Structure formats: C-alpha cells, structure tokens
Amino acid sequence: MQVAWLRVDTQTILSIQTLVVTKNDRMEVTHTDRRVWRLHIRNVRQTDRGFYMCQINTDPMKNQIAYLDVVVPPDILDYPTSSDMVVHEGSNVTLQCAATGYPSPTITWRREDNHNIVISNTLTVAVVDSSTLTFHRVTRQHMGSYLCIASNGVPPTVSKRITLIVHFAPMVWIQNQLVGAFVGDRLSIECHVEAFPKSINYWSSENGNLLTQGDNYDTTLKEINYKTEMRLTINQINEEHFGTYHCVSKNSLGATDGTIKVYKLPGKNWNNNYQTSVTASNNGLQHITGSTSNREEKNNCVSINPNTSVMFYCILLCGILLSKSS
C-alpha cells in the first residue's frame, strides 16, 4: 500500500509515501504508525490555495479531498490610491483608495476628526462605503484629513490618511458694523475671517494707519483651522477714537476688508441725586435751588449742570403753573 498527495487543480503529484517529488522545499510529509499521513506546507502563500487529495493505491483505489483556503490581510496600494490634494474652492474632487487582500477588502471612508462627511448642502454622513469619495464643487467645509479604511475580516484592518486642502480668498464677516460708545469707555470690536492659505490679518484706522498693540489698543487673534477671530480693544476711548476702523485680511489669492464705525454716545453720567426746589406764591416764582454737585457759582450766578437742564425746566414749568393756579 502506498500513499500519495496530489494537487487536484494542477494534477500534480506532490509526494509518494514520505518522499516529496515536487520541487517545493516548503512541503513535507509525515506519518504515524503508517496510518496517519500528513502534508505540511510551511510559509503558506496565496498560490497554495486549492484542492489537495490524499490517495491510497489499494484495489479499489481510495482518496480523500480537502480544500486549503489561504486568507490574506488587506493592504492599501500606493497606486492608484490618492495622495494629499490641494484644490481651489469650487473644483470637483475624487479621492481614490485601492487595496489587495483575500477575501477582497471592503473600503470605507470617514473623517479623521470624526465629523460627518459633507456630501451636499442637505446631506452629511459619518461613513461612505465606496472605493472612491467624490465632492462636486468642493467647499472649505470639505477641507480636512480623510481615512481610507480597508478590511476583510482578516486582521489587521489598515487605513491611509489623505488630506484635502482647499484654497480660497479671504472673506470677512462683521456682526456689528455700527457701534456706539461713551467717552472713557473700554470698547472691543470684532471681525471674523475665513481664508486659506493662512492670511495676514491686521487693523487700520480710517486714515490708513496700522493699529498695533500698545497703550491705547490691544489686538488679539484666535485661529481655528481656516477661521480667525480678530479683536481690537480700545482701552479708554477719547474723542480721537471715534471714526471708522478696518479689519484687513490678505493671502496669496486675494485681499478683503471689513468696516466698523464707532460713534459717540451722548453723556451718560446723569446725577440722580440732583435736587431742585421751587417755592411759589401768589406773586409767582420766588426761589429756585439746585444741588451744589450739579451747579457752579460764578460771580454770584448759578449755572445748572446741562445734563439736568431738562429736569430743571420741567420743575420750573410746574412751579409757574402752580403759582398761577393759586
């Protein structure tokens, strides 16, 4: 009785008894008490996948067929998988991902920051199941790093990061373009800028002078990705600070600016303790007094604070009417 191993799909004899007859040094045959015959294959390759037959040359001949399935973990190909891309806003973009493995890997896409993928103005999704990821008329919201993930149930799952960079000229948004302030106030004004590549941002006055950090002004920039918050703080407003301010943003694709007008509010320091007394008689108004904090005496004349003049004249009118009615 002889035992042989054969490769069914190629009709190749691999071994007879313990003698390996194929030119494959990765194969070996062992047996135990001439009853169990084992075919060993070292460093299994995809080419080893297929049907194998153990055949005994008895009369009648006996055989047993087994299938060797070789699984291969996924591997992402450098080509045609996309690399990092730089595009202009409004372009059409397609990211590609190709992978090998057995079984054939499935490809999914997600953003590295775990934000949803913007498909359209009305549709965002967490994951896209496709070997390609297409954006029509790409916008700045599409900018970021995307992960192409390949998996087939055979560990490990692999991924590749592809960064999409969107270039666009600066744009400025201003929430309040007209701001009122009192003399002596501390005032902050803001502009919100979006630009990429990164923009140069600064403040200027209406005569074009650059406003920098100093005794009168504090300037701050808060940057998050392609967004910048510009803030100009006037520490103590005086007359020369009223006027127009410009927040300017420039990059290689263009320049723009926003305008904020700061205007003067009327005096705010009304003295609620101002007191005026009117004494009336049949002969008319006899005596008018105002608190010393709201009047000035000069050359025996009394000057009532202008901030309280409206109140004063109302009281005066009431006094006259009262005297006439008496």
C-alpha positions in Angstrom: 0.0 0.0 0.0 1.3 3.4 -1.0 0.0 6.8 0.0 0.4 9.8 -2.3 -0.5 13.5 -2.1 -1.7 15.3 -5.2 -2.7 18.9 -6.1 -6.1 18.4 -7.8 -6.4 21.6 -9.8 -3.0 21.2 -11.4 -3.0 17.3 -11.4 0.5 17.5 -9.8 1.9 14.6 -7.7 3.3 16.1 -4.6 4.6 13.1 -2.7 4.7 9.3 -2.6 5.0 7.9 0.9 7.2 10.3 2.7 9.2 11.3 -0.5 8.3 14.8 -1.7 8.6 14.7 -5.5 7.5 18.2 -6.4 10.1 20.9 -6.5 8.8 22.7 -3.4 11.0 22.8 -0.4 8.2 24.2 1.7 6.4 20.8 1.7 7.0 17.8 4.0 5.1 14.6 4.6 5.0 12.8 8.0 3.1 9.7 9.1 2.2 8.0 12.4 2.3 4.1 12.6 1.7 4.1 8.9 -2.0 5.1 9.5 -2.0 8.9 9.5 -0.3 10.8 6.7 0.1 14.5 7.0 1.1 17.0 4.3 2.9 20.1 5.9 3.3 23.3 4.0 5.5 26.0 5.5 5.1 29.7 4.9 1.8 29.3 3.1 1.3 31.5 0.1 -1.8 32.5 -1.9 -0.6 30.2 -4.6 -1.1 27.3 -2.3 -4.8 27.9 -2.2 -6.8 25.0 -3.8 -7.8 21.3 -3.5 -5.5 18.6 -2.2 -6.0 14.8 -2.5 -4.7 12.1 -0.3 -4.8 8.9 -2.4 -4.2 5.2 -1.4 -3.4 2.8 -4.2 -5.5 -0.1 -3.0 -7.9 -2.0 -5.0 -10.2 -0.3 -5.4 -8.3 3.0 -5.0 -9.3 5.3 -2.2 -8.9 9.0 -1.8 -9.9 12.0 0.3 -10.1 15.6 -0.9 -9.5 18.7 1.2 -9.6 22.4 0.3 -6.9 24.8 1.6 -8.2 28.3 1.8 -5.5 31.0 2.3 -6.7 34.3 3.6 -4.6 37.5 3.3 -5.0 40.6 5.4 -5.7 43.8 3.5 -3.0 46.1 2.2 -3.6 49.5 0.7 -1.8 50.1 -2.6 0.2 53.3 -3.1 -1.2 53.5 -6.6 -3.9 54.3 -7.7 -4.7 55.4 -4.1 -4.8 59.2 -3.9 -2.2 61.2 -2.1 -2.7 64.5 -0.4 -4.5 67.0 -2.6 -4.6 70.8 -2.9 -7.5 72.2 -4.8 -9.3 75.5 -5.3 -12.8 76.0 -3.9 -15.4 75.1 -6.5 -13.4 72.3 -8.1 -14.7 68.7 -8.5 -12.6 66.3 -6.4 -12.4 62.5 -6.3 -10.4 60.6 -3.7 -9.5 57.0 -4.6 -8.5 54.1 -2.4 -7.3 50.7 -3.7 -6.4 47.6 -1.6 -5.5 44.0 -2.0 -6.2 41.0 0.2 -8.3 37.8 0.3 -11.2 37.9 0.6 -11.4 41.2 -1.3 -11.4 44.1 1.2 -14.2 46.5 1.6 -13.3 50.2 1.5 -14.9 52.8 3.8 -14.2 56.5 4.3 -14.5 58.7 7.4 -13.1 62.0 8.6 -10.1 61.7 10.9 -11.7 64.3 13.2 -14.9 62.2 13.4 -17.0 65.0 12.0 -19.6 64.0 9.4 -18.6 64.0 5.7 -20.4 66.7 3.8 -22.0 65.2 0.7 -24.2 68.1 -0.2 -25.8 71.2 1.3 -28.5 68.9 2.8 -26.7 65.7 3.4 -23.9 64.7 5.7 -22.9 61.1 6.7 -20.5 59.6 9.1 -19.1 56.9 6.8 -19.0 56.4 3.0 -18.8 52.8 1.7 -17.0 53.0 -1.6 -13.5 52.9 -3.1 -14.0 56.5 -4.2 -15.1 59.6 -2.4 -16.3 62.4 -4.7 -17.1 66.0 -3.9 -18.8 68.2 -6.5 -18.0 71.9 -6.2 -15.8 71.4 -3.2 -16.1 74.0 -0.4 -14.0 74.9 2.6 -16.2 72.6 4.8 -14.7 69.6 2.9 -11.2 70.5 4.0 -9.5 68.1 6.3 -8.0 64.6 6.6 -9.9 61.6 5.4 -9.2 58.0 6.3 -9.4 55.3 3.7 -10.1 52.1 5.7 -9.7 48.6 4.2 -11.0 45.5 6.0 -11.8 41.9 5.0 -12.3 40.1 8.3 -8.6 39.1 8.5 -6.7 41.3 11.0 -5.3 43.8 10.9 -7.6 46.4 9.4 -5.4 49.0 7.6 -6.0 52.7 6.8 -4.4 55.5 5.0 -4.8 59.2 5.7 -5.5 61.5 2.7 -5.6 65.2 3.4 -7.7 67.5 1.3 -6.6 71.2 1.3 -9.0 73.8 -0.2 -7.6 77.2 -1.2 -9.8 80.3 -1.2 -9.5 84.0 -0.9 -10.2 85.7 2.4 -13.8 86.5 3.4 -14.8 88.8 6.3 -18.0 88.7 8.5 -18.9 91.5 10.9 -21.7 91.1 13.4 -21.9 94.8 14.4 -20.8 97.4 11.8 -22.1 100.3 13.8 -21.0 100.6 17.5 -21.8 103.4 19.9 -19.6 104.2 22.9 -19.2 106.8 25.6 -16.0 108.8 26.2 -14.0 106.9 28.7 -15.4 103.5 27.8 -13.3 100.4 27.1 -14.6 99.0 23.8 -13.9 95.8 21.8 -14.8 95.3 18.1 -14.6 92.1 16.2 -14.2 90.7 12.7 -14.4 87.0 11.7 -12.2 85.9 8.8 -12.1 82.8 6.7 -9.1 82.2 4.4 -6.7 79.5 3.2 -3.7 79.6 2.8 -3.4 81.3 6.1 -4.0 85.1 5.8 -2.2 88.1 7.1 -4.7 90.0 9.3 -4.5 93.5 10.8 -6.5 96.5 11.9 -6.2 100.0 10.4 -7.8 103.4 11.1 -9.8 105.4 8.6 -6.7 107.3 7.6 -4.9 104.0 6.8 -2.6 103.9 9.9 -1.8 100.4 11.2 -3.2 99.8 14.7 -0.8 97.7 16.7 -0.5 96.5 20.3 0.2 99.5 22.6 -1.1 101.7 25.4 -4.3 102.6 23.5 -5.0 99.4 21.8 -5.0 95.6 22.4 -5.1 93.3 19.4 -5.8 89.6 19.6 -6.2 86.8 17.0 -7.9 83.5 17.7 -7.2 80.9 15.0 -9.1 77.6 14.4 -8.2 75.8 11.2 -9.1 78.3 8.4 -11.1 80.6 10.7 -9.7 83.6 12.5 -11.4 85.9 15.1 -9.9 89.4 15.1 -10.5 91.6 18.1 -9.4 95.2 18.6 -9.8 96.6 22.1 -9.7 100.4 22.8 -8.7 100.6 26.4 -10.1 104.1 27.1 -12.0 105.9 24.4 -11.4 109.6 23.8 -12.6 111.9 21.1 -9.9 110.9 18.6 -11.1 107.2 18.7 -14.5 107.9 17.2 -14.5 107.1 13.5 -14.1 104.2 11.1 -11.9 101.1 11.6 -10.9 98.5 9.0 -10.1 94.8 9.6 -7.9 93.7 6.7 -7.2 90.2 5.6 -4.8 89.1 2.8 -3.5 85.9 1.3 -2.0 84.7 -2.0 -5.4 84.5 -3.6 -6.7 88.0 -2.7 -7.5 90.6 -0.1 -10.6 92.0 1.6 -11.5 94.2 4.5 -14.5 94.9 6.7 -15.5 98.3 8.2 -16.8 99.1 11.6 -17.9 102.6 12.6 -17.5 103.7 16.2 -19.7 106.7 17.1 -20.0 108.9 20.2 -23.0 108.4 22.5 -24.3 111.4 24.5 -23.2 111.9 28.1 -24.1 109.0 30.4 -23.3 110.5 33.8 -26.7 111.8 34.9 -26.7 112.5 38.6 -29.8 111.0 40.1 -29.1 113.0 43.4 -29.8 116.3 41.7 -32.4 118.2 43.7 -34.3 121.3 42.7 -36.9 123.0 44.9 -39.4 125.6 43.8 -41.2 127.9 46.2 -44.3 129.5 44.7 -46.6 132.2 46.0 -49.4 134.4 44.6 -46.7 136.7 43.4 -45.1 133.9 41.3 -41.9 132.0 41.5 -39.8 133.1 44.4 -36.9 130.7 44.9 -35.1 128.0 42.8 -32.2 125.9 44.1 -30.1 123.1 42.7 -27.7 120.8 44.5 -24.1 122.1 44.6 -22.9 118.9 42.8 -24.9 119.9 39.7 -24.3 123.7 39.6 -21.5 126.1 39.6 -21.5 129.5 41.3 -19.5 132.2 39.5 -19.9 135.9 40.2 -22.9 135.2 42.3 -24.6 133.4 39.4 -25.8 129.9 39.4 -25.1 127.6 36.5 -27.1 124.4 36.5 -25.4 121.2 35.0 -26.5 120.8 31.4 -27.2 117.1 32.0 -30.0 118.1 34.3 -31.4 121.1 32.3 -34.4 119.1 31.1 -35.4 118.2 34.6 -34.8 121.7 35.8 -37.0 123.3 33.2 -39.8 120.8 33.8 -39.7 121.6 37.5 -39.6 125.3 36.7 -42.6 125.0 34.4 -44.5 123.1 37.1 -43.7 125.8 39.6 -45.0 128.6 37.3 -48.3 126.6 36.6 -48.7 126.0 40.3 -48.3 129.7 41.2 -50.8 130.7 38.5 -53.4 128.2 39.7 -53.0 129.5 43.3 
